[in-house]
Amino acid sequence: MLSVVFFATANAQPKIGSQAPEIVLKDKEGRLKTLSSLKGKVVLVDFWASWCVPCRKSNRQMVPLYRKYQSKGFEIYGISLDEDPADWQKAVATDRIKWWQVNEAGWNAPNALAWGIEQLPTSFLLDKDGRIISIDPTQVELEKYLQQALQ
């Protein structure tokens, strides 16, 4: 008897406790932004798109939180999955985003696949060592962690 077993690992999200996969993308000025360069900071990796209404709401909610904790060691690495970079850049300006922003077009982009992105927004909270400590934390959970980790 022959048994066939399939493993769905290609689109599996990184797990809590695992090291975050590396991301190397260019920002709108063409500068490389590597996730690993943020080691030593608490980082929220945020996958989003300009057409995603919940994403845009989240962006606006993150602005005051980012202002409050950025100087204490908090960074956001935002990855837009917009197909049109102009839509992404317009949303960044409209939402007054000051944190790291890169664009990698579409659901089949290498980082979207590596991180198992199946819905937007999707975010991953990383500790100072680059380990995933939470997936899709709420605003309250995120602020509570930042208060404790960045004293």
N, C-alpha and C positions, 0 to 999 in steps of 0.2 A: 504494500500500500504506500502510495506516494502522498506526502503532505506538503502543501505549499503554504508558506507563511510570508505575509507581507508586513513590512515595517514602515510606518509613516514617519520617517525621520527628516525628510527633506524640508518640511514646513513646520517642524516642531519648534515651539518657542523655547528659548533658553529658560532654564528652571531657576527658581529662587535658590540661592546659595552657590550658583555657578558663576564663573568668571564671564563677564560680558564679552560677546564677540567684538572684535575690532571693527571700527567704522573709519573709513578714510574717504572724505568727500570734499569738494570745493564749495566755498561760500560764493555769494554773488560777485565778489571782487576777484574770484579765481584763486583764493588762498586755500591751501589744504587744511582741513580741520580733522584732526585725529582724535578719536575718543580716548585713546590711551594717554594723550597729553594732558588729560584732565585728572589723572590719578592724583590722589591727595585731596580732591574735592568731592562733595556729595553731588551726584549728577542725576538729573532726570533726562532720560532718553525718550523723546516724544515724537512719535510718528503721527503725522497729520496731513491735511490737504485744505486748500482754500475753499473748496466746494462743500466741505464737511461742516454742517452747522454746529454740532457738538464740539468739534475741534476749535472753531472760532470762538465759541463761548468759553472754552477752557483757556485759550490764549489770553482773552481779556481778564479772566480770573487770575492767571499766573503773573500778570504784570506787577501788581503790588507785592506779591509774595517774592518775586524775583528781586525787586528793588530792596526789600527788607533783608534778604539773606545773601545776596550775591557777594557783598563785600566780606561776608563771614565765611565764605567757602562753598557756596552753592552755585551750580551752573546747570543750564538747560542746553541740551544738544538736540535741537529741533530738526527733524527730517521731513520735508514736504514730499509727498508722492504725486504732486501736481505734474501733469503731462506738459503743461505750458509754463515755462519759468516766469513769464510775465504775470500770470495769475498768482503765483507764489509770491513774487516780489510786491505786488499790489497788496496782498493780504498782510504781509509782514509790515508794510508801511501803515495800513489802515488800523491794524491791531496794536501798533506801537511796540512791536517786539524788539527788544534790545539784546536778547540772548543769541547764542550761536545758532545760525540757520544755514541749512544746506538743502539742496533739492536733488532728488533721485527719482526720475519719472516712472510712475506706475507700480502696480501691485507685483509685477514680476521683476522689479529692480533687485539687484543682488542683495542689498541689505534688508529689504522687505522680506525676501525669501529666507535669508540667514536668521532673521529674528522671528520668523513665522507669523508675519502680520496678516491677519485675516479680517480685521475691522479697524476703523478709525474713530476716534483717536485710540491709540494704544501707547502706553508709557511704561517705562521700567525705571525704578529707582535704584541707583547704585551707591554703595558705601564708598568710603575714601580709598578702598583697595580695588575698586572696580568690580565688586561682586554684586549680583542682583539681590536686593533685599525685599523688593515688593514689585508686583505687576499691577498696573492700573490703580495706584493709590488714590484715594479720595483727597480732596483739598485738605480736609481736616487731618487725615492720616499723614499727609505730606508735611503739613506745618508742624504737627506734633513731633515727627521725626527730626525735622530741621531744628526745632527748639532744643531737643535733647543732644543732637550730634554736633551742633555748631555753637556751643556755649563759649 
